[in-house]
């Protein structure tokens, strides 16, 4: 198994939801981290965390190849997830789709050109079908809707990287929640404090989720595993009702309203990924990486999120 031995890593999405949790973890372990940035403000942020900023376009394969030189691992976490208020607006996902398709292709091409040995690519469990209460592992046949097609494209770029001699790792993350970067977490908690509890999907639909701190620790662990696709989520996926109840208990305010529940399905393909029942297993990743989430379910994770302020 090829391991990340030289401690030189390049990170895209270093100021995003996972990235702002990940950079300190990598630095604390003695790794040298370079992070892609697009502004002086973001550059200052990663510098404060002990990383080196690099201003280069995610879509410039030649520029990326130059920036990747001397690194033996590239971690591609670049995303542009729209806020809840913009979720259904025309074109709201355009930037994220381009990042997942053109951006991931440029990153993989640049990594090959620069002689990088390992590429980690972020993806999501939402590519799986609705499976009721059945457990889902990485062998499940995908059920891809337009909103998740770009994730499949990104996964394919990582797989081609592996086929061409590198180590290509795809991490399919559950629904992100947690402090410091998860836009939807801030919005959900804001509504909860106003006594409106947001519940995504039917009450008995399982939701695969992952706290951001656990997502970051999983990325660190993934730097030591073989090529392949791995699910990264809680040990115990909760139903939509249980997930929302855990958030309500953490906030400590009984809601006057709860929703949209099953009505979210009216959003069609744009919301299909959020309303499916996906009881996703993380066992393959746990076995490969010797990793376990600090927060085994959203009950512990929501409590820690609210406590963190």
C-alpha positions in Angstrom: 0.0 0.0 0.0 1.3 3.5 -1.0 1.5 5.7 2.0 1.7 9.5 2.4 5.3 9.6 3.7 6.8 12.9 2.7 4.3 15.1 4.6 3.8 17.5 1.7 0.1 18.0 0.8 -1.8 20.4 -1.4 -5.4 21.2 -0.4 -8.2 22.7 -2.4 -11.3 23.9 -0.4 -9.0 24.7 2.5 -11.2 27.5 3.7 -14.5 25.6 3.2 -16.6 23.6 5.6 -14.2 20.6 6.0 -11.1 22.5 5.2 -11.1 24.9 8.1 -11.3 21.9 10.4 -8.8 19.9 8.4 -5.9 22.3 8.1 -5.2 22.6 11.8 -5.3 18.8 12.1 -2.8 18.3 9.4 -0.5 21.0 10.7 -0.8 19.6 14.3 0.5 16.3 13.0 3.6 17.9 11.5 2.4 17.9 7.8 3.3 20.8 5.5 0.2 22.1 3.9 -0.3 24.3 0.9 -3.9 25.6 0.4 -5.5 27.1 -2.7 -7.0 30.5 -2.0 -8.8 33.1 -4.1 -8.4 36.3 -2.0 -6.1 38.0 0.5 -8.6 37.4 3.2 -8.6 33.6 2.6 -4.8 33.7 2.4 -4.6 35.3 5.8 -7.0 32.7 7.2 -4.9 29.7 6.1 -1.7 31.4 7.2 -3.1 31.8 10.7 -3.7 28.1 10.7 -0.2 27.3 9.7 -0.6 26.6 6.0 1.0 28.2 3.0 -1.5 29.9 0.6 -1.3 29.5 -3.1 -3.3 31.7 -5.5 -4.1 29.7 -8.6 -7.3 28.9 -10.5 -8.9 25.6 -9.9 -9.6 25.4 -13.7 -6.0 26.1 -14.8 -4.4 22.7 -15.1 -1.0 24.1 -16.0 -1.0 26.5 -13.1 -2.1 23.8 -10.7 0.6 21.5 -12.0 3.2 24.1 -11.1 1.7 24.6 -7.7 1.5 20.8 -7.1 5.2 20.3 -7.7 7.0 18.9 -4.7 3.7 17.6 -3.1 2.9 13.9 -3.0 -0.7 14.2 -2.0 -3.5 16.4 -3.3 -6.8 16.7 -1.4 -9.6 18.1 -3.5 -12.4 19.4 -1.3 -13.4 22.3 -3.5 -17.2 23.0 -3.5 -19.6 25.9 -3.8 -22.8 24.7 -2.0 -25.6 27.4 -2.2 -27.3 28.5 1.0 -30.8 27.3 1.8 -32.3 30.6 0.6 -30.7 30.2 -2.8 -31.1 26.4 -3.1 -33.9 26.5 -5.7 -32.9 29.6 -7.6 -32.0 29.1 -11.3 -28.3 28.7 -11.7 -27.6 28.4 -7.9 -25.7 25.2 -8.4 -23.9 26.2 -11.6 -20.6 27.1 -9.9 -20.6 23.9 -7.8 -21.3 21.7 -10.9 -18.4 23.3 -12.7 -16.1 22.8 -9.8 -17.1 19.1 -9.6 -16.6 18.5 -13.3 -14.1 20.9 -14.9 -12.3 21.6 -11.6 -11.9 18.0 -10.6 -10.6 17.1 -14.1 -8.0 19.9 -14.0 -6.9 18.8 -10.5 -6.5 15.2 -11.6 -4.6 16.2 -14.8 -2.3 18.5 -12.9 -1.6 15.9 -10.2 -0.5 13.5 -12.9 1.6 16.1 -14.6 3.3 17.1 -11.3 4.0 13.5 -10.3 1.8 13.6 -7.3 1.3 10.1 -5.9 -2.0 10.4 -4.1 -5.3 12.1 -4.9 -8.2 12.4 -2.5 -11.6 13.4 -4.0 -14.6 14.5 -2.0 -18.0 13.1 -3.1 -21.3 12.4 -1.4 -23.5 9.5 -0.4 -26.5 11.1 -2.1 -25.6 9.1 -5.3 -27.2 6.0 -3.7 -30.8 5.1 -4.2 -33.6 5.2 -1.7 -33.2 1.9 0.2 -35.7 2.1 3.1 -34.2 0.6 6.2 -31.7 -1.6 4.4 -28.0 -0.9 4.9 -26.1 0.6 2.0 -22.4 -0.1 1.3 -20.1 0.9 -1.5 -21.2 -2.1 -3.7 -24.7 -0.6 -4.1 -25.7 0.4 -7.6 -26.0 4.1 -8.0 -29.2 6.0 -8.7 -27.9 9.3 -10.1 -30.1 12.4 -10.6 -29.0 15.6 -12.4 -27.9 17.2 -9.1 -25.5 14.4 -8.3 -24.1 13.8 -11.8 -21.1 16.2 -11.2 -20.1 14.1 -8.2 -19.9 11.0 -10.3 -17.8 12.9 -12.8 -15.4 13.9 -10.0 -15.2 10.3 -8.8 -14.4 9.1 -12.3 -11.5 11.6 -12.5 -10.0 10.1 -9.3 -10.5 6.6 -10.5 -8.7 7.4 -13.8 -5.9 8.8 -11.7 -5.6 5.5 -10.0 -5.7 3.5 -13.2 -2.8 5.6 -14.4 -0.6 4.5 -11.5 -1.5 6.8 -8.7 -3.5 6.2 -5.5 -7.0 7.6 -6.1 -9.3 7.7 -3.1 -13.0 8.8 -3.3 -14.7 9.8 0.0 -18.5 9.7 -0.1 -19.5 11.9 2.8 -22.8 12.1 4.5 -24.8 15.2 5.1 -22.4 17.8 6.8 -23.3 19.5 10.0 -21.3 21.1 12.7 -19.8 24.5 13.7 -17.5 26.7 11.7 -18.4 26.4 8.0 -21.6 24.4 7.4 -23.9 27.0 6.0 -27.0 24.8 6.4 -26.1 24.1 10.1 -26.2 27.8 10.9 -29.5 28.3 9.1 -31.1 25.2 10.7 -30.1 26.3 14.2 -31.3 29.8 13.5 -34.7 28.5 12.6 -34.7 26.1 15.6 -34.1 29.0 18.0 -37.2 30.7 16.4 -39.1 27.5 17.2 -39.2 26.1 13.7 -37.6 22.7 13.3 -36.4 21.9 9.8 -37.0 18.2 9.0 -35.6 17.0 5.6 -37.7 14.2 4.2 -40.2 11.7 5.7 -39.9 10.9 9.4 -38.8 7.4 8.8 -36.3 8.1 6.0 -32.7 7.5 7.2 -30.1 10.3 6.8 -26.4 9.5 6.5 -24.7 12.4 8.2 -21.2 13.4 9.4 -20.0 16.0 11.9 -17.4 18.3 10.3 -14.8 17.5 12.9 -15.2 13.8 12.1 -15.1 14.5 8.4 -11.8 16.3 8.8 -10.3 13.4 10.9 -11.5 11.0 8.2 -9.6 12.9 5.5 -6.4 12.7 7.6 -6.9 8.9 8.0 -7.6 8.6 4.3 -4.0 9.6 3.5 -3.0 6.1 4.6 -5.5 3.9 2.7 -5.5 2.1 -0.7 -7.2 3.4 -3.8 -11.0 2.9 -3.7 -14.3 4.4 -2.8 -15.3 4.8 0.8 -18.4 6.0 2.7 -17.6 8.5 5.5 -20.6 9.0 7.8 -21.8 8.4 11.4 -21.9 4.9 12.9 -25.6 5.3 13.5 -27.6 7.0 10.7 -30.7 8.5 12.2 -34.1 8.8 10.6 -35.1 12.3 9.6 -37.4 12.5 12.7 -34.6 11.4 15.0 -32.1 13.7 13.4 -34.4 16.7 13.9 -35.3 15.6 17.5 -31.5 15.4 18.3 -31.1 19.0 17.1 -34.2 20.2 19.0 -32.9 18.5 22.2 -29.5 20.3 21.7 -31.1 23.7 21.2 -33.5 23.2 24.1 -36.5 24.9 22.6 -39.7 23.0 21.8 -40.7 23.8 18.2 -44.1 25.3 17.2 -43.7 24.1 13.7 -41.8 21.2 12.0 -41.2 20.8 8.3 -41.1 20.6 5.4 -40.8 16.8 5.8 -42.3 14.9 2.9 -43.2 18.1 1.2 -39.6 18.6 0.3 -40.1 15.9 -2.3 -42.1 18.4 -4.3 -38.7 19.9 -5.3 -38.2 17.0 -7.7 -34.6 16.2 -8.8 -33.3 19.2 -6.9 -34.3 17.7 -3.5 -34.3 14.0 -4.4 -31.0 13.4 -2.7 -32.1 14.9 0.5 -35.4 13.0 0.8 -34.2 9.5 0.0 -33.8 7.0 2.8 -30.1 6.1 3.0 -28.9 4.0 5.8 -25.3 4.1 4.8 -22.6 1.9 6.3 -19.1 3.3 7.1 -17.6 -0.1 7.9 -15.3 -0.3 4.8 -13.6 3.0 5.6 -13.4 2.1 9.3 -11.6 -1.1 8.5 -9.3 0.4 5.9 -8.3 3.5 7.9 -8.6 2.3 11.5 -10.9 5.3 12.0 -14.0 5.9 14.0 -16.1 9.0 14.3 -15.8 10.9 17.6 -19.6 11.6 17.4 -21.2 8.1 16.6 -24.5 9.7 15.8 -26.1 13.2 15.4 -27.4 13.0 19.0 -23.8 13.5 20.2 -22.9 15.7 17.3 -25.7 18.2 17.6 -25.1 18.5 21.3 -21.4 19.3 20.7 -22.4 21.7 17.8 -24.7 23.8 20.0 -22.3 23.7 22.9 -19.6 25.1 20.6 -21.8 28.2 20.1 
